Amino acid sequence: MDEKQLQYEFLSILSESHPGLTFEEYRDSCVFLLFYQYLCLKHGDSLEETYKPGELVKMAIRGKLQVASFLKFMESASSFLHLLNKDFQLTEFSFYKSLERVHSLEKQKSYARFFRKFLKKIDGWDCKEELLRQYPKLFVLLIAEFAKLKKDTYISEELSELYHKFFCRRFHKKKGKCKVLFPEFQYGILASSIISTEKNIEIYTKEQEYIDIFTIVCYMRGIPLDSLHLFMKKDWRAIRDLPDGADNILIFMPEGVEAGEYIASPKLSLGKEQFYAGTKGEFPFLLTAISCLKENGFLAAVFPGAMLYREGREAQIRKYLVEELNCLDTIMLLPDSIGQAEAILFFQMNRERKDILFFDCSEIESLDKEQIDTIDQLWSERKTIPGLCACVERDEIEKNEYNLNLP
């Protein structure tokens, strides 16, 4: 089985029927079993046959594979795999714990049917050495496709490349480890290429499943797990968990933010209290994010385009960002092909420049690599190209009453 066939097999998982299981239950089941297979392949020579997927297939053929027997098998396999790999206990994953809480007989039957079918499928993949070599790439590809099915967790390849160009190559020049914060993290960000071994990654999310997926992908990519700091949203506190601030913050909220959602408790400067009341959720959220940056920190945010031109207090906030903080560096209107994302904003603290670079890519059908490279060069040179980009001085922005939806 070559690389192309393996990719086909992985992606065919998306179209498999899963009666009785929700999208999330099916996704998490697949993630758990695929990672279990990956660990078995990685430690194949040291792992006893009784703990490998083939043994579960034998149980399925004999009609002995039910939820209870699956949990018991995984408990034993997890202990043995933990001896070989100190980073993981499969029984600590959210999928295993949620499966323990399944008491409905109908739901248990649905899981049992899935186990029997899915295990036979993946155990039939031959060329184990090639499979192990390709596993990290194919797993990330599958996760990105799962995310695409649930649009709010998906970041397109074009947007990932933009993050990479602007974030990694331009702003991320600090030597040594950088602390990166992903607030409200969802696993679609894994399609990006911004994760490396040179970063301390701080993440908080509402779903434990996203933490599991992110941890697996980082492990497969060889990123030390001790550089990951993963929290459930209810347990994360900026003052405690990010006392010195972040070098970089990446925000992906194309559908906006609910009112009252903050990264940290608002730092209410005199005369700025109104910024946190009577406005939509994006700006208060953004202001608290900026307050979490280090002195020369960088922030990239995908937000609804409407925040660029809404009137009232939001115009005052835009004026504050442009004039007083002077931190807004680049605004890019995105093409419809990228999905629900409308605008990406780049901020840098303590800038020396006073201008803002505007890109209008909204009429571009799609952003291919060549176009992104062109944008990257124009960004570096800060040139004005009619119909595409313009470097705008502060007095012109003031004349436009801080409406940032500029051509």
Buried (B, 14 or more C-beta within 10 A) or exposed (E): BEBEEBBEBBEEBBEEEBEBBEEBBBBBBBBBBBBBBBBBBBBEEEBEEEBBBEBBBBBBEEEEBBBEBBBEBBBEBBEBBBEBBEEBBBBEBBBBEBBEEBEEEEBBBBBBBBBBEBBBBBBEBEBEEBBBBBBBBBBBBBBBBBBBEBEEBBBBBBBBBBBBBBBBEBBBEBEEBBBBBBBBBBBBBBBBEBBBEBBBBBBBBEBBBBBBBBBBBBBBBEBEEEBBBBBEEEEBEBEEEBEEBBBBBBBBBBEBBEBEBBBBEBEEEEEBEEBBEEBBBBBBBBBBBBBBBBEEBBBBBBBBBBBBBBEEBBBBBBBBBBEEBBBBBBBBBBBEEBBBBBBBBBBBBEBEEEBBBBBBBEEBEEBEEEBBEBBBEBBEEBEEEEEBBBBBEBEEBEEEEBBBBBE
